[in-house]
Amino acid sequence: MHRQEAVEEVVIVGAGLAGLATALGLHRKGVRSLVLESSPALRTAGFAFTAWRNAFRALDALGVGDQIRKKHPQAQASEPNEIRCVRRDSLLQALEEELPRGTIRYSSKIVSIEEDGDIMVLHLADRSTLRSKVLIGCDGINSVVAKWLGLAEPSYSGRMAARGLAHFPDGHGLEPKFLQFIGRGFRSGMRPCNETDVYWFFTWTPSDNDKGVIESGTKLKQFVLANLTALKVPPNALTVIERSETNDVFAVPLRFRPPLSLITASISKGSVCVAGDALHPMTPDLGQGGCAALEDSVVLARCLGEAILNDGVHGGGVRSRGRIEQGLQDQTVTRSIAVAKLASMEPKDAAAEDVVIAGAGLAGLAVALGLHRKGVRSLVLESSPSLRASGFAFGTWKNAFRALDALGVGDKIRKQHLQAQTLRVVSLVTGEIVRQAVLTQQGKRGPHEFRCVRRDWLLKALEEELPTGTIRYSSKIVSIEEDGNIKILQLADGSILRAKVLIGCDGINSVVAKWLGLAKPSHSGRSAARGLAHYPNGHGFEPNFLQFIGNGFRYGMVPCNETDIYWFFTWTPSENDKGVDESAAKMKQFVLDKLRGSRNVPEAALAVIDKSEMSDVLAAPLRYRPPLSLIAASISKGNVCVAGDALHPMTPDLGQGGCAALEDGVVLARCLGEALAGEEDAKGSSMAVENERIEAALREYARIRRWRSVELIATAYTVGFIQQSNNVIVSFLRDKFLSGVLAGKLLKMAEYDCGTLSD
């Protein structure tokens, strides 16, 4: 004989994410519900899930967001797009603890549903029955409620997924990053949940050879390891799989509900509806299954809770029935199109970064800071584990300070560095001063300004102005692919990033410049050694820029501040010079021998090199991009462009390489920032319109910077050739007539005004 119970206000089938979140949402609205769970306890199939920002909005609405945040660290560089890998059992426990005692009835599996007027009659596996005014199916992919509503059966995607959880009692030591590996027909990923637990997954298209691999956790684990080993993933990634207990490894076929079927489907009918996997089973490629379930719950609790409460009593009359049906219909309208879109998305529709900048050098950080000032977030990928300051220092002319002022760090840099007063050029042939120029003289746009700026100090100043997490270190791009208007970036660690805009500031060997098809940099035939001498008690030199030219080389030195002096030495290598760049010690001795051989270099100038630590001496060949190649080159293509040395590598003879990189940063941030900020005012516009806005901005940037780059590269090469020439005629003309012209070129190039971020 069947037991008949009193009519429940709301019965929720399934105590998963959607079921408990809906129950808690209703509880927050003051509406009681009963949750039926077929298992004898909370189930945690899947171990963990990626909780994106949309999920945390839902959890905050339910009042448990901060509790979950405390237990799960945020993935690095994810701000403002909050991303955490949340243990499913931890979240379910948090939701359960907020519910009134007795809300969940375990070991209660529904086997069939009948109607009795406005009441739903639920037959359970234990032969008992329940009667309910409202029935909400949160009973997963094999939902009895969805079947009753007539929703299309989930389809098999043709793929499988293995999942596991590795526990490291003493801590795993992994950074809080989401690591993915793709290729050879599978996709694998891993992410830490907390300090001790790492969740991982592996999806693949099974073949006849894979039969039996899912029979046990041991076989499945070995199958995953074999495939990942063949792809040569890092050892620490393999260790995560190896550390997983076999009972913490399982595999399931990946199924989804055909998205088009949801557009006109009966997500609700009368007083019955579905949510979570019962509504939108999907492949895990977006990491949005659990997130969407939490969204469902908040929307459903809001719509249904208000419908019930607006009656004042829970009497169940005609008016109440109408309100309930209308509430569920409102939820249907809100969620049907959204879940259809989610269900139809392939992995390519995963969240993409708005702007990715390759390289955290002068250009990269200047662009990032300029965009930040315009209200646009970017992500900077730096291949090194920390900021690099190769080159030690650079001549910073008036044009560079205009750019630094536009970025808001000009005065900070001025306070740290001496302003040079005079440029003095000495002939190594005669020992005479062939040119002297006042570096503070009046120019077309006010007095000139020149300081030798320590590269590490400037990079640090730029970094400090950026939001935390803007720079992602140890992240080297190895390849770029296209997916429509999205750029797929494959990193050296095997992870993948998706970018709406890609900016290459990755130096002279730029991967982005290569992708754009820019001409390879050419070797100028010269090399340069650079160094930094440190005088803890002060160097005592006047703040002047001193140069020595002739005899086939050029030597210069200029104080950065009261304790540091930057120096450089450029020369044309010969067969006799082989091996001088094998070590800093050999290079230092080579430079000293060359300068002493001229007999016209003061001992104090030699002492600067002698004072340099051997680790503070480096040498490199001088390369440049052929200037004519830039006239018709693709500085930008679609939503990709380059800046800094990735655009205009040049010889250092004008001292404008770093300055031009800062100019690039301001111009690019202005053009692109206005385009991206404009998208906020055009949210209703199509994706095509937004893409055109971005592409037009990058074309404008390319137009502005093309001829400036051509002029700088060509002029620097010419100046270097004349200054360093050992030819008798060229040397005579240089010392007697051209030295003034060359010095004037330095000041002329510094007159350039890149404008501000709002010009």
Secondary structure, DSSP 8 states (H G I E B T S, - for coil): ------EEEEEEE--SHHHHHHHHHHHHHT---EEE-SSSS---TTSEEEE-HHHHHHHHHHT-HHHHHHHS-B-TT-TTS--EEEEHHHHHHHHHHHS-TT-EE-S--EEEEEEETTEEEEEETTS-EEEEEEEEE---TT-HHHHHHT----EEEEEEEEEEEEE-TT-----S--EEEEETTEEEEEEESSSSEEEEEEEE---GGGTTTTSSHHHHHHHHHHHHHHTT--HHHHHHHHHEEEEEEEEEEEEE--HHHHHSS-SEETTEEE-GGGT----GGGS-HHHHHHHHHHHHHHHHHHHHHTTSS----HHHHHHHHHHHHHHHHHHHHHHHHHHH--GGGS--EEEEEE--SHHHHHHHHHHHHTT---EEE-SSSS---TTSEEEE-HHHHHHHHHHT-HHHHHHHS-B--EEEEEETTT--EEEEEETT-EETTEE---EEEEHHHHHHHHHHTS-TT-EE-S--EEEEEEETTEEEEEETTS-EEEEEEEEE---TT-HHHHHHT----EEEEEEEEEEEEE-TT-----SEEEEEEETTEEEEEEESSSSEEEEEEEE---GGGTTTTSSHHHHHHHHHHHHHHHS-S-HHHHHHHHHS-GGGEEEEEEEE--GGGGTSS-SEETTEEE-GGGT----GGGS-HHHHHHHHHHHHHHHHHHHHHHHGGGTTS-HHHHHHHHHHHHHHHHHHHHHHHHHHHHHHHHHHHHHH---HHHHHHIIIIIHHHHHHHHHHHTT-----TT-
